[in-house]
Amino acid sequence: MSPLHSMTGYASETLETPGGRIHLELRAVNSRFLDLVFKLGEEFRAIEPLLRERIAEKVRRGKLECRIQLIHEEASDLPDQLDANRLARLARLAESARAAFPDAQPLGLGEILRWPGILGIQGPDPETLAQNTLELLDQALAEFNASRAREGDKLRTALRERTQAARERVAELRPHTPAILAAYRNKLQRRMQELFASPDPDRLHQEVALFAQKIDIDEELDRLLTHLDEVDRVLAGGGSTGKRLDFLMQELHREANTLGSKAVVAELSQASIELKVLIEQMREQVQNLE
């Protein structure tokens, strides 16, 4: 049986590297389509297209947020001197910028000390950082999809319980039609006897036949069972099933509505309501599936 994935999921991975600690988080909620949102440190902006492509290979639907940051450890041994060359170049650049934008605020001391390389501490190699990040993403995606599969198994069980309950309700309705027709025939015969001394048998038969045609629910019950079988088949197949199941919920609801419109006794009306409740419960669960 293939896995069934929920659209909601979460994963978090961390990797220690010489250039700092890479922390990556994936979190997703329901969405009709795949909607990717990235919250990245500047070090990772260049590889956003690669991140997007890698995620799209593993996830089909959902609003997914990918958050990645590079956390630098506090330096235990600070240098005795700043990098004079870098500091001089930064000063010249700042002077040129002030000439172009005289109203701009000058660089603060904290900004100067945080400038890459000023303290003589080299940043991570871009290629190595990219490779490490993509490997970390693969690990996070594996855990992310595993968590979604666990949730998907729970949804599959819940949906199957409701399809079985709906089948049982349909089975209970099958014997009602002959009893309804017999009761209607007796009722109509009594009314005709009250109106006429000798009721017309042909007219009585015609009225009962028209009534039987009006309340015939066999087609609705057959289609309900067919749709329920298809729901179970799709659930067993796994994969990206959300849109297909959502369509089947619409079809089930349509048949239950038609059944309710033909209800001439309390049993049929109550059964229609119960079926619609079960279908609505399934529809809510289906909204969580990829």
Backbone as JSON, one array per atom type, in Angstrom:
{
  "sequence": "MSPLHSMTGYASETLETPGGRIHLELRAVNSRFLDLVFKLGEEFRAIEPLLRERIAEKVRRGKLECRIQLIHEEASDLPDQLDANRLARLARLAESARAAFPDAQPLGLGEILRWPGILGIQGPDPETLAQNTLELLDQALAEFNASRAREGDKLRTALRERTQAARERVAELRPHTPAILAAYRNKLQRRMQELFASPDPDRLHQEVALFAQKIDIDEELDRLLTHLDEVDRVLAGGGSTGKRLDFLMQELHREANTLGSKAVVAELSQASIELKVLIEQMREQVQNLE",
  "N": [[0.85, -1.19, 0.0], [0.66, 2.14, -0.96], [2.15, 5.14, 0.42], [0.16, 7.69, 2.0], [-0.11, 11.12, 2.01], [-0.37, 13.73, 4.34], [-1.05, 17.26, 4.06], [-0.03, 18.89, 5.98], [2.89, 19.39, 7.89], [6.12, 19.08, 9.52], [9.6, 19.71, 9.92], [12.94, 19.76, 11.17], [16.34, 20.49, 10.91], [19.83, 20.5, 11.72], [23.18, 21.47, 11.03], [26.53, 21.33, 11.82], [29.18, 23.28, 10.72], [32.48, 24.33, 9.57], [32.14, 26.99, 8.87], [30.05, 27.87, 10.4], [26.89, 27.21, 12.07], [24.37, 25.59, 10.35], [20.99, 26.03, 10.24], [17.92, 24.58, 9.49], [14.5, 24.71, 8.7], [11.37, 23.23, 7.93], [8.0, 23.78, 7.34], [4.54, 23.18, 6.88], [1.23, 23.93, 5.73], [-2.27, 23.53, 4.81], [-3.12, 23.92, 1.34], [-4.44, 24.74, -1.87], [-2.71, 24.45, -3.97], [0.85, 24.01, -4.68], [2.66, 26.09, -2.74], [5.4, 27.86, -2.2], [7.37, 29.36, 0.27], [10.13, 31.23, 1.12], [12.41, 31.94, 3.69], [15.29, 33.2, 4.08], [18.73, 33.48, 5.07], [21.13, 35.91, 3.94], [23.3, 34.54, 2.91], [22.27, 32.38, 1.59], [20.7, 33.11, -0.53], [21.49, 32.9, -3.21], [21.15, 30.23, -3.87], [18.48, 29.76, -3.86], [16.78, 29.07, -6.14], [17.64, 26.4, -6.58], [16.91, 25.22, -4.16], [14.14, 25.51, -4.31], [13.56, 23.89, -6.53], [14.4, 21.38, -5.58], [12.63, 20.92, -3.45], [10.17, 20.9, -4.78], [10.31, 18.51, -6.11], [9.68, 16.65, -4.22], [7.38, 17.37, -2.9], [3.95, 17.97, -3.47], [1.58, 19.47, -2.98], [0.39, 22.16, -0.85], [1.05, 24.85, 1.45], [4.18, 25.74, 1.92], [6.73, 26.6, 4.1], [10.08, 27.43, 4.04], [12.78, 27.83, 6.06], [15.98, 29.07, 6.53], [19.02, 29.56, 8.2], [22.26, 30.85, 8.95], [24.23, 30.36, 11.65], [26.58, 31.95, 13.48], [29.17, 31.05, 15.64], [30.14, 32.57, 18.7], [33.2, 34.24, 18.61], [35.97, 32.93, 20.27], [38.57, 33.76, 20.52], [39.54, 36.83, 19.86], [40.99, 38.86, 17.28], [44.09, 40.77, 17.6], [44.3, 43.0, 16.06], [42.49, 44.9, 13.59], [41.6, 44.05, 10.2], [43.51, 45.87, 8.26], [43.63, 46.57, 5.52], [41.09, 45.85, 4.5], [39.56, 47.48, 6.11], [40.38, 50.02, 5.26], [39.5, 49.99, 2.61], [36.76, 49.8, 3.06], [36.31, 52.26, 4.29], [36.85, 54.02, 2.17], [34.8, 53.29, 0.42], [32.59, 53.99, 1.98], [32.95, 56.75, 2.09], [32.59, 57.45, -0.6], [29.95, 56.7, -0.88], [28.71, 58.51, 0.86], [29.19, 60.84, -0.51], [27.54, 60.53, -2.69], [25.1, 60.22, -1.43], [24.38, 62.43, 0.59], [22.73, 62.79, 2.81], [22.59, 60.39, 4.07], [22.96, 58.15, 6.87], [26.03, 57.73, 8.66], [28.22, 54.81, 8.78], [27.88, 52.79, 11.63], [29.82, 51.85, 14.57], [29.31, 49.22, 15.37], [28.31, 48.12, 12.99], [30.54, 48.31, 11.38], [32.36, 46.55, 12.66], [31.03, 44.18, 12.3], [31.27, 43.79, 9.64], [31.99, 41.65, 6.91], [35.07, 39.96, 7.2], [36.48, 42.04, 8.42], [37.33, 41.55, 11.02], [39.17, 39.7, 10.41], [38.16, 37.18, 10.22], [37.22, 34.64, 8.18], [34.47, 34.15, 5.97], [32.16, 31.42, 5.21], [32.94, 29.09, 2.56], [31.31, 29.62, -0.48], [30.52, 27.54, -2.32], [30.87, 25.2, -0.84], [29.13, 25.76, 1.25], [26.7, 25.81, -0.13], [26.53, 23.13, -1.01], [26.46, 21.75, 1.45], [24.08, 22.78, 2.47], [22.11, 21.88, 0.66], [22.32, 19.12, 1.04], [21.51, 19.02, 3.68], [18.91, 19.89, 3.36], [17.82, 17.71, 1.96], [17.86, 15.77, 3.97], [16.06, 16.96, 5.77], [13.73, 17.0, 4.2], [13.23, 14.26, 3.96], [12.54, 13.57, 6.62], [10.41, 15.32, 6.91], [8.54, 14.38, 4.97], [8.15, 11.86, 6.04], [6.85, 12.45, 8.45], [4.54, 13.55, 7.4], [3.51, 11.32, 6.13], [2.93, 9.67, 8.3], [0.86, 11.11, 9.47], [-0.86, 10.98, 7.31], [-1.54, 8.25, 7.3], [-3.17, 8.12, 9.54], [-5.28, 9.72, 8.67], [-6.2, 8.17, 6.54], [-7.19, 5.92, 7.89], [-9.27, 7.12, 9.37], [-10.93, 8.01, 7.29], [-11.65, 5.58, 6.06], [-13.1, 4.37, 8.08], [-15.36, 5.96, 8.04], [-16.34, 5.59, 5.43], [-17.09, 2.93, 5.65], [-19.09, 3.14, 7.59], [-20.94, 4.63, 6.12], [-21.59, 2.78, 4.11], [-22.87, 0.82, 5.62], [-25.11, 2.25, 6.39], [-26.36, 2.65, 3.92], [-26.96, 0.0, 3.28], [-28.88, -0.52, 5.19], [-30.98, 0.92, 4.18], [-31.96, -0.36, 1.91], [-34.09, -2.34, 2.28], [-36.31, -0.72, 2.72], [-37.86, 0.4, 0.65], [-39.87, -1.44, -0.56], [-41.56, -1.74, 1.69], [-42.4, 0.87, 2.1], [-43.85, 1.33, -0.25], [-45.91, -0.56, 0.05], [-47.19, 0.42, 2.35], [-48.01, 2.89, 1.38], [-49.78, 2.08, -0.66], [-51.83, 0.84, 0.81], [-52.69, 3.04, 2.3], [-53.56, 4.77, 0.24], [-55.58, 3.22, -0.86], [-57.45, 3.14, 1.21], [-58.19, 5.84, 1.31], [-59.38, 6.15, -1.21], [-61.49, 4.42, -0.94], [-62.95, 5.8, 0.93], [-63.78, 7.93, -0.63], [-65.02, 6.82, -2.85], [-67.52, 4.43, -3.6], [-66.87, 2.1, -4.93], [-63.74, 1.64, -5.5], [-61.52, 2.33, -8.23], [-59.61, -0.16, -9.55], [-57.62, 0.02, -11.52], [-56.89, 2.7, -11.5], [-55.92, 2.9, -8.92], [-53.69, 1.21, -9.12], [-52.22, 2.66, -10.99], [-51.64, 5.05, -9.61], [-50.07, 4.09, -7.51], [-47.93, 3.08, -8.99], [-46.86, 5.43, -10.11], [-46.07, 6.72, -7.79], [-44.17, 4.92, -6.84], [-42.22, 5.19, -8.8], [-41.45, 7.77, -8.35], [-40.28, 7.72, -5.81], [-38.24, 5.9, -6.02], [-35.19, 4.74, -5.02], [-33.08, 3.18, -5.67], [-31.14, 3.67, -7.69], [-29.74, 5.86, -6.65], [-28.69, 4.72, -4.32], [-27.08, 2.73, -5.44], [-25.21, 4.31, -6.82], [-24.06, 5.69, -4.69], [-22.74, 3.58, -3.37], [-20.94, 2.89, -5.39], [-19.34, 5.2, -5.57], [-18.29, 5.18, -2.97], [-16.77, 2.84, -3.07], [-14.86, 3.68, -4.91], [-13.6, 5.69, -3.45], [-12.33, 4.16, -1.44], [-10.62, 2.7, -3.11], [-8.94, 4.7, -4.13], [-7.79, 5.6, -1.75], [-6.33, 3.33, -1.04], [-4.48, 3.29, -3.1], [-2.81, 5.48, -2.58], [-0.37, 8.17, -2.73], [-0.67, 11.37, -4.44], [-3.66, 12.3, -3.7], [-5.61, 14.07, -2.94], [-7.14, 15.95, -4.57], [-8.64, 14.27, -6.26], [-10.14, 12.83, -4.36], [-11.57, 14.92, -3.22], [-13.27, 15.62, -5.33], [-14.8, 13.25, -5.41], [-16.1, 13.46, -2.98], [-17.86, 15.54, -3.51], [-19.52, 14.28, -5.39], [-20.64, 12.23, -3.83], [-22.05, 13.77, -1.97], [-23.93, 14.95, -3.64], [-25.52, 12.74, -4.39], [-26.52, 11.99, -1.89], [-28.05, 14.24, -1.32], [-30.0, 14.05, -3.34], [-31.21, 11.72, -2.54], [-32.34, 12.62, -0.16], [-34.24, 14.38, -1.2], [-36.13, 12.65, -2.16], [-37.24, 11.56, 0.02], [-39.94, 10.31, 1.7], [-40.72, 9.31, 4.01], [-39.9, 9.26, 7.51], [-37.66, 7.68, 8.05], [-36.1, 7.59, 5.69], [-35.5, 10.31, 5.36], [-34.01, 10.82, 7.7], [-31.88, 9.09, 7.26], [-30.69, 10.25, 5.02], [-29.75, 12.63, 6.12], [-27.89, 11.65, 7.98], [-26.06, 10.42, 6.27], [-25.09, 12.67, 4.89], [-23.83, 13.99, 6.97], [-21.72, 12.18, 7.53], [-20.38, 12.32, 5.07], [-19.6, 14.99, 5.02], [-17.85, 14.99, 7.17], [-15.87, 13.35, 6.09], [-15.09, 14.96, 3.94], [-13.89, 17.13, 5.27], [-11.64, 15.84, 6.31], [-10.39, 15.09, 3.94], [-9.54, 17.54, 2.95], [-7.12, 17.86, 4.13], [-5.34, 16.3, 2.81], [-2.63, 15.64, 0.56]],
  "CA": [[0.0, 0.0, 0.0], [1.48, 3.34, -1.09], [1.89, 6.13, 1.48], [-0.79, 8.78, 1.8], [0.52, 12.23, 2.71], [-1.06, 14.93, 4.78], [-0.37, 18.48, 3.61], [0.61, 19.54, 7.12], [4.08, 18.69, 8.32], [7.2, 19.9, 10.09], [10.91, 19.07, 10.09], [14.01, 20.69, 11.54], [17.67, 19.86, 10.87], [20.96, 21.41, 11.99], [24.48, 20.92, 10.64], [27.7, 22.11, 12.25], [30.22, 23.4, 9.69], [33.52, 25.29, 9.96], [31.69, 28.36, 8.66], [28.94, 28.18, 11.28], [25.85, 26.19, 12.2], [23.24, 25.79, 9.43], [19.72, 25.56, 10.82], [16.91, 24.55, 8.44], [13.17, 24.3, 9.13], [10.28, 23.12, 6.96], [6.67, 23.66, 7.95], [3.55, 23.3, 5.81], [-0.2, 23.88, 6.03], [-3.07, 23.2, 3.63], [-3.26, 24.87, 0.24], [-4.92, 24.04, -3.07], [-1.57, 24.2, -4.85], [2.13, 24.11, -3.99], [3.01, 27.5, -2.51], [6.67, 27.84, -1.47], [7.79, 30.63, 0.86], [11.5, 31.08, 1.64], [12.95, 32.94, 4.6], [16.68, 32.78, 4.02], [19.81, 34.41, 5.3], [21.72, 36.38, 2.69], [24.26, 33.57, 2.4], [21.57, 31.31, 0.87], [19.85, 33.65, -1.59], [21.92, 32.46, -4.54], [20.74, 28.85, -4.16], [17.02, 29.62, -3.71], [16.18, 28.26, -7.22], [17.94, 24.99, -6.35], [16.07, 24.8, -3.05], [12.78, 25.43, -4.82], [13.47, 22.72, -7.4], [14.55, 20.17, -4.77], [11.4, 20.72, -2.68], [9.07, 20.57, -5.7], [10.44, 17.1, -6.5], [9.22, 15.79, -3.13], [6.11, 17.85, -2.35], [3.05, 18.32, -4.57], [0.6, 20.49, -2.58], [0.55, 22.71, 0.49], [1.81, 26.09, 1.61], [5.37, 25.27, 2.64], [7.72, 27.63, 4.44], [11.45, 26.95, 4.24], [13.55, 28.85, 6.77], [17.38, 28.65, 6.68], [19.9, 30.62, 8.69], [23.63, 30.47, 9.31], [24.48, 30.88, 12.99], [28.02, 32.0, 13.77], [29.53, 30.95, 17.05], [30.91, 33.71, 19.21], [34.64, 33.99, 18.54], [36.59, 32.89, 21.6], [39.83, 34.51, 20.46], [39.44, 37.95, 18.94], [42.33, 39.3, 16.81], [44.62, 41.97, 18.24], [44.14, 44.13, 15.15], [41.53, 44.74, 12.51], [42.19, 43.91, 8.88], [43.7, 47.27, 7.84], [43.3, 46.74, 4.1], [39.63, 45.83, 4.35], [39.03, 48.66, 6.79], [40.64, 51.18, 4.4], [38.59, 49.92, 1.46], [35.42, 50.1, 3.56], [36.25, 53.69, 4.52], [36.74, 54.69, 0.87], [33.45, 53.03, -0.1], [31.65, 54.78, 2.76], [33.12, 58.14, 1.69], [31.95, 57.59, -1.92], [28.5, 56.61, -0.68], [28.25, 59.77, 1.48], [29.2, 61.87, -1.55], [26.35, 60.33, -3.52], [23.91, 60.35, -0.59], [24.88, 63.21, 1.73], [21.83, 62.71, 3.96], [22.61, 59.04, 4.64], [23.65, 58.01, 8.15], [27.33, 57.06, 8.53], [28.29, 53.48, 9.36], [28.15, 52.73, 13.06], [30.93, 50.99, 14.96], [28.86, 47.83, 15.34], [28.22, 47.69, 11.59], [31.91, 48.15, 10.87], [32.95, 45.34, 13.23], [30.34, 43.01, 11.75], [31.5, 43.69, 8.21], [32.75, 40.42, 6.63], [36.51, 40.01, 7.03], [37.11, 43.13, 9.17], [38.02, 40.95, 12.16], [40.08, 38.66, 9.93], [37.47, 35.89, 10.24], [36.72, 34.39, 6.84], [33.15, 33.54, 5.87], [32.17, 30.08, 4.63], [33.08, 28.98, 1.12], [29.95, 29.56, -1.04], [30.21, 26.24, -2.9], [30.73, 24.23, 0.26], [27.9, 26.1, 1.96], [25.58, 25.36, -0.95], [26.47, 21.67, -0.97], [26.01, 21.36, 2.8], [22.68, 23.17, 2.65], [21.27, 20.98, -0.13], [22.32, 17.83, 1.73], [20.68, 19.2, 4.87], [17.53, 19.95, 2.89], [17.4, 16.34, 1.66], [17.57, 15.12, 5.26], [14.83, 17.55, 6.31], [12.61, 16.55, 3.38], [12.94, 12.87, 4.33], [11.79, 13.59, 7.88], [9.17, 16.05, 6.64], [7.6, 13.47, 4.31], [7.83, 10.78, 6.98], [5.83, 12.96, 9.37], [3.29, 13.7, 6.63], [3.0, 9.97, 5.88], [2.31, 9.2, 9.55], [-0.43, 11.79, 9.57], [-1.69, 10.45, 6.24], [-2.08, 6.96, 7.73], [-4.29, 8.39, 10.46], [-6.4, 10.21, 7.87], [-6.71, 7.04, 5.77], [-8.0, 5.12, 8.81], [-10.49, 7.86, 9.68], [-11.79, 8.01, 6.1], [-12.18, 4.24, 5.85], [-14.14, 4.15, 9.08], [-16.59, 6.66, 7.62], [-16.91, 4.93, 4.25], [-17.76, 1.72, 6.13], [-20.34, 3.57, 8.25], [-21.87, 5.02, 5.06], [-22.05, 1.54, 3.48], [-23.84, 0.18, 6.52], [-26.36, 3.03, 6.35], [-26.99, 2.35, 2.63], [-27.51, -1.36, 3.38], [-30.11, -0.46, 5.99], [-32.05, 1.56, 3.42], [-32.44, -1.21, 0.82], [-35.4, -2.99, 2.5], [-37.38, 0.22, 3.04], [-38.7, 0.77, -0.48], [-41.1, -2.24, -0.64], [-42.44, -1.45, 2.82], [-43.0, 2.19, 1.86], [-44.86, 1.17, -1.3], [-47.06, -1.28, 0.61], [-47.91, 1.33, 3.24], [-48.66, 3.9, 0.55], [-50.89, 1.44, -1.34], [-52.93, 0.68, 1.78], [-53.22, 4.37, 2.62], [-54.3, 5.28, -0.92], [-56.79, 2.42, -1.02], [-58.41, 3.6, 2.22], [-58.71, 7.15, 0.91], [-60.27, 5.97, -2.35], [-62.72, 3.8, -0.44], [-63.72, 6.85, 1.57], [-64.34, 8.81, -1.65], [-65.81, 6.09, -3.82], [-68.07, 3.16, -3.11], [-66.1, 1.04, -5.58], [-62.5, 2.22, -6.03], [-61.07, 1.82, -9.51], [-58.32, -0.84, -9.36], [-56.61, 0.52, -12.46], [-56.4, 4.0, -11.02], [-55.11, 2.62, -7.74], [-52.41, 0.67, -9.61], [-51.48, 3.75, -11.65], [-51.15, 5.97, -8.59], [-48.99, 3.42, -6.79], [-46.8, 3.0, -9.9], [-46.26, 6.77, -10.19], [-45.42, 6.98, -6.51], [-42.98, 4.08, -6.78], [-41.21, 5.79, -9.67], [-40.99, 9.02, -7.73], [-39.44, 7.51, -4.62], [-37.24, 4.87, -6.26], [-33.87, 5.21, -4.56], [-32.07, 2.17, -5.99], [-30.04, 4.26, -8.45], [-28.94, 6.68, -5.73], [-27.95, 3.82, -3.44], [-26.03, 2.1, -6.25], [-24.15, 5.29, -7.09], [-23.37, 5.92, -3.42], [-21.8, 2.47, -3.16], [-19.88, 2.99, -6.4], [-18.43, 6.27, -5.16], [-17.58, 4.74, -1.77], [-15.75, 1.89, -3.53], [-13.79, 4.45, -5.54], [-12.86, 6.35, -2.36], [-11.44, 3.15, -0.85], [-9.59, 2.36, -4.09], [-7.98, 5.82, -4.16], [-7.06, 5.58, -0.49], [-5.37, 2.23, -1.09], [-3.43, 3.62, -4.05], [-1.89, 6.45, -2.01], [0.11, 9.24, -3.61], [-1.38, 12.65, -4.39], [-5.06, 11.88, -3.86], [-6.53, 15.06, -2.38], [-8.07, 16.53, -5.54], [-9.55, 13.21, -6.68], [-11.07, 12.55, -3.26], [-12.45, 16.08, -3.07], [-14.3, 15.45, -6.36], [-15.69, 12.17, -5.0], [-16.95, 13.96, -1.9], [-18.92, 16.3, -4.16], [-20.45, 13.32, -5.98], [-21.36, 11.59, -2.73], [-22.98, 14.75, -1.41], [-25.02, 15.11, -4.61], [-26.42, 11.59, -4.28], [-27.21, 12.07, -0.6], [-29.08, 15.28, -1.47], [-31.09, 13.48, -4.14], [-31.89, 10.77, -1.65], [-33.17, 13.4, 0.76], [-35.37, 14.96, -1.91], [-37.12, 11.59, -2.39], [-37.67, 11.02, 1.31], [-41.38, 10.49, 2.01], [-40.9, 8.82, 5.38], [-38.87, 9.78, 8.42], [-36.46, 6.86, 7.98], [-35.28, 8.04, 4.57], [-35.02, 11.66, 5.65], [-32.97, 10.72, 8.71], [-30.72, 8.45, 6.65], [-30.04, 11.25, 4.17], [-29.02, 13.56, 7.0], [-26.74, 10.94, 8.55], [-25.08, 10.26, 5.21], [-24.47, 13.96, 4.61], [-22.9, 14.26, 8.07], [-20.54, 11.36, 7.3], [-19.68, 12.84, 3.9], [-18.97, 16.25, 5.42], [-16.69, 14.64, 7.99], [-14.83, 12.89, 5.17], [-14.61, 16.11, 3.17], [-12.97, 17.88, 6.11], [-10.39, 15.09, 6.37], [-9.79, 15.12, 2.61], [-8.9, 18.83, 2.77], [-5.78, 17.81, 4.68], [-4.51, 15.38, 2.03], [-1.89, 16.2, -0.59]],
  "C": [[0.89, 1.25, 0.0], [1.15, 4.34, 0.02], [0.87, 7.18, 1.03], [-0.27, 9.94, 2.63], [-0.48, 13.3, 3.11], [-0.34, 16.15, 4.22], [0.32, 19.2, 4.75], [1.82, 18.73, 7.56], [5.13, 19.65, 8.85], [8.47, 19.07, 10.16], [11.94, 20.14, 10.4], [15.33, 19.93, 11.56], [18.74, 20.93, 11.1], [22.25, 20.71, 11.62], [25.58, 21.87, 11.09], [28.75, 22.1, 11.14], [31.3, 24.36, 10.18], [33.07, 26.74, 9.81], [30.54, 28.78, 9.55], [27.92, 27.05, 11.29], [24.68, 26.53, 11.27], [22.0, 25.2, 10.09], [18.62, 25.7, 9.76], [15.59, 24.03, 9.0], [12.22, 24.25, 7.94], [8.98, 23.0, 7.73], [5.63, 23.94, 6.87], [2.14, 23.21, 6.38], [-0.94, 23.65, 4.72], [-3.09, 24.32, 2.6], [-3.71, 24.08, -0.98], [-3.77, 23.65, -3.99], [-0.29, 24.22, -4.02], [2.55, 25.57, -3.93], [4.25, 27.52, -1.62], [7.03, 29.25, -1.0], [9.16, 30.4, 1.5], [11.85, 32.27, 2.54], [14.41, 32.56, 4.83], [17.62, 33.89, 4.46], [20.45, 34.79, 3.97], [22.67, 35.37, 2.07], [23.6, 32.53, 1.48], [20.73, 31.81, -0.31], [20.21, 33.1, -2.98], [21.42, 31.06, -4.88], [19.23, 28.66, -3.99], [16.39, 28.83, -4.86], [16.44, 26.77, -7.05], [17.1, 24.43, -5.22], [14.63, 24.58, -3.51], [12.58, 24.16, -5.66], [13.51, 21.42, -6.58], [13.27, 19.88, -3.98], [10.25, 20.28, -3.59], [9.14, 19.13, -6.18], [9.81, 16.18, -5.46], [7.85, 16.17, -2.58], [5.23, 18.34, -3.49], [2.09, 19.45, -4.21], [0.91, 20.97, -1.17], [1.3, 24.04, 0.46], [2.99, 25.78, 2.51], [6.33, 26.43, 2.85], [9.06, 26.96, 4.72], [12.27, 28.08, 4.87], [14.98, 28.31, 6.99], [18.2, 29.83, 7.2], [21.26, 30.02, 9.06], [23.95, 31.16, 10.64], [25.98, 30.8, 13.27], [28.24, 31.89, 15.28], [30.32, 32.19, 17.46], [32.4, 33.36, 19.18], [35.25, 34.02, 19.94], [37.88, 33.7, 21.65], [39.7, 35.61, 19.42], [40.84, 38.37, 18.51], [42.76, 40.57, 17.55], [44.41, 43.2, 17.38], [43.08, 43.8, 14.12], [42.28, 44.56, 11.2], [42.3, 45.32, 8.26], [43.3, 47.49, 6.39], [41.79, 46.78, 3.89], [39.01, 47.08, 4.98], [39.21, 49.91, 5.93], [39.69, 51.17, 3.2], [37.15, 50.25, 1.89], [35.26, 51.59, 3.78], [36.09, 54.45, 3.21], [35.34, 54.5, 0.27], [32.42, 53.87, 0.66], [31.72, 56.25, 2.37], [32.45, 58.39, 0.34], [30.43, 57.57, -1.77], [27.96, 57.9, -0.08], [28.25, 60.89, 0.45], [27.96, 61.76, -2.43], [25.06, 60.56, -2.73], [24.3, 61.11, 0.68], [23.99, 63.12, 2.98], [21.85, 61.35, 4.64], [23.38, 59.03, 5.96], [24.99, 57.32, 7.95], [27.27, 55.67, 9.17], [28.59, 53.57, 10.85], [29.28, 51.76, 13.36], [30.53, 49.51, 14.9], [28.78, 47.29, 13.93], [29.6, 47.45, 11.01], [32.52, 46.85, 11.37], [32.31, 44.07, 12.7], [30.59, 42.83, 10.26], [32.37, 42.47, 7.91], [34.24, 40.68, 6.43], [37.21, 41.09, 7.85], [37.89, 42.58, 10.36], [38.99, 39.86, 11.73], [39.47, 37.28, 9.95], [36.81, 35.67, 8.89], [35.33, 33.74, 6.9], [33.25, 32.17, 5.21], [32.34, 30.13, 3.12], [31.7, 28.8, 0.5], [29.59, 28.18, -1.6], [30.01, 25.18, -1.83], [29.44, 24.48, 1.03], [26.67, 25.61, 1.18], [25.42, 23.86, -0.89], [25.95, 21.17, 0.37], [24.52, 21.64, 2.99], [21.74, 22.24, 1.88], [21.21, 19.59, 0.5], [21.44, 17.89, 2.97], [19.2, 19.24, 4.49], [17.01, 18.55, 2.58], [17.05, 15.58, 2.94], [16.25, 15.64, 5.85], [13.61, 17.08, 5.53], [12.23, 15.11, 3.7], [12.13, 12.81, 5.62], [10.44, 14.26, 7.7], [8.13, 15.12, 6.01], [7.24, 12.29, 5.19], [6.75, 11.21, 7.96], [4.5, 13.12, 8.66], [2.67, 12.33, 6.34], [2.34, 9.4, 7.13], [0.94, 9.82, 9.74], [-1.39, 11.28, 8.5], [-2.3, 9.1, 6.59], [-3.27, 7.14, 8.66], [-5.52, 8.87, 9.68], [-7.03, 9.08, 7.06], [-7.63, 6.18, 6.66], [-9.32, 5.81, 9.11], [-11.46, 7.85, 8.5], [-12.42, 6.64, 5.87], [-13.27, 3.9, 6.87], [-15.46, 4.79, 8.66], [-17.18, 6.06, 6.35], [-17.63, 3.65, 4.66], [-19.09, 2.07, 6.8], [-21.39, 3.97, 7.21], [-22.43, 3.79, 4.35], [-23.13, 0.86, 4.33], [-25.18, 0.92, 6.49], [-27.1, 2.77, 5.04], [-27.65, 0.97, 2.68], [-28.81, -1.37, 4.18], [-31.28, 0.1, 5.21], [-32.68, 0.64, 2.38], [-33.82, -1.79, 1.09], [-36.56, -2.01, 2.65], [-38.35, 0.45, 1.88], [-39.96, -0.1, -0.6], [-42.08, -1.95, 0.49], [-43.14, -0.11, 2.65], [-44.11, 2.09, 0.82], [-46.11, 0.47, -0.77], [-47.89, -0.37, 1.51], [-48.65, 2.39, 2.43], [-49.87, 3.32, -0.17], [-52.1, 1.29, -0.41], [-53.57, 2.03, 2.12], [-54.05, 4.92, 1.48], [-55.6, 4.52, -1.12], [-57.87, 2.85, -0.01], [-59.03, 4.94, 1.83], [-59.69, 7.02, -0.26], [-61.58, 5.3, -1.92], [-63.61, 4.81, 0.27], [-64.42, 7.75, 0.55], [-65.3, 8.09, -2.6], [-66.31, 4.78, -3.21], [-67.28, 1.99, -3.66], [-64.84, 1.66, -6.19], [-62.08, 1.53, -7.33], [-59.7, 1.15, -9.33], [-57.23, -0.33, -10.3], [-56.02, 1.84, -12.0], [-55.5, 3.81, -9.81], [-53.72, 2.12, -8.16], [-51.56, 1.77, -10.24], [-50.87, 4.71, -10.64], [-49.97, 5.36, -7.84], [-47.74, 3.35, -7.67], [-46.08, 4.34, -10.02], [-45.5, 7.1, -8.91], [-44.13, 6.18, -6.39], [-41.86, 4.66, -7.63], [-40.59, 7.03, -9.03], [-40.01, 8.75, -6.59], [-38.39, 6.43, -4.81], [-35.85, 5.4, -5.94], [-32.76, 4.22, -4.91], [-30.88, 2.77, -6.73], [-29.14, 5.09, -7.54], [-28.1, 5.8, -4.81], [-26.81, 3.13, -4.19], [-24.87, 3.06, -6.5], [-23.37, 5.63, -5.81], [-22.34, 4.82, -3.17], [-20.65, 2.52, -4.14], [-18.86, 4.05, -6.01], [-17.63, 5.88, -3.91], [-16.49, 3.72, -2.12], [-14.56, 2.64, -4.14], [-12.95, 5.19, -4.49], [-11.87, 5.37, -1.74], [-10.31, 2.78, -1.81], [-8.51, 3.45, -4.13], [-7.15, 5.85, -2.89], [-6.0, 4.48, -0.48], [-4.21, 2.55, -2.02], [-2.41, 4.6, -3.52], [-1.48, 7.51, -3.02], [-0.66, 10.53, -3.41], [-2.85, 12.41, -4.72], [-6.07, 12.97, -3.52], [-7.57, 15.57, -3.37], [-9.09, 15.51, -6.01], [-10.59, 12.91, -5.6], [-12.04, 13.72, -3.04], [-13.59, 16.02, -4.1], [-15.3, 14.36, -5.96], [-16.6, 12.6, -3.85], [-18.11, 14.78, -2.46], [-19.98, 15.37, -4.75], [-21.27, 12.62, -4.91], [-22.41, 12.53, -2.14], [-24.17, 14.96, -2.34], [-26.02, 13.96, -4.5], [-27.19, 11.6, -2.97], [-28.3, 13.14, -0.63], [-30.28, 14.76, -2.25], [-31.9, 12.49, -3.33], [-32.81, 11.5, -0.69], [-34.38, 13.99, 0.07], [-36.46, 13.93, -2.19], [-37.67, 11.03, -1.09], [-39.13, 11.36, 1.56], [-41.71, 9.93, 3.38], [-39.72, 9.28, 6.21], [-37.57, 9.0, 8.31], [-35.52, 7.33, 6.86], [-34.7, 9.42, 4.81], [-33.87, 11.64, 6.65], [-31.71, 10.09, 8.13], [-29.97, 9.42, 5.76], [-29.21, 12.21, 5.0], [-27.76, 12.9, 7.55], [-25.65, 10.74, 7.49], [-24.36, 11.57, 4.91], [-23.5, 14.36, 5.73], [-21.61, 13.47, 7.88], [-19.71, 11.91, 6.13], [-18.97, 14.14, 4.23], [-17.74, 15.99, 6.29], [-15.53, 14.14, 7.11], [-14.24, 14.05, 4.38], [-13.62, 16.94, 3.98], [-11.62, 17.18, 6.22], [-9.64, 15.17, 5.04], [-9.04, 16.43, 2.37], [-7.47, 18.84, 3.29], [-4.82, 16.96, 3.86], [-3.85, 16.08, 0.84], [-2.59, 15.83, -1.89]]
}
